[in-house]
Amino acid sequence: MANLTLIYGMRLLPSEEAIEVGDALVTLKNGKQAHVTMHVLEGSREEIENQLRQSIEAFFDFYPEI
């Protein structure tokens, strides 16, 4: 299997500060662009950590071949 690249970003803000989150763009070698859907998790540190773990597990469920 080829090596893979996981692209992600994180920023922790006070919950009342974020009013809109958009997609991020990735430019590929062939000049095309791919969209990266940004996700928002809210709660206490423990709640965010649990939600993040579940999201990562669910993400890889979409790609059972890897």
Order of alpha helices (4+ residues) and beta strands (2+ residues): beta-beta-alpha
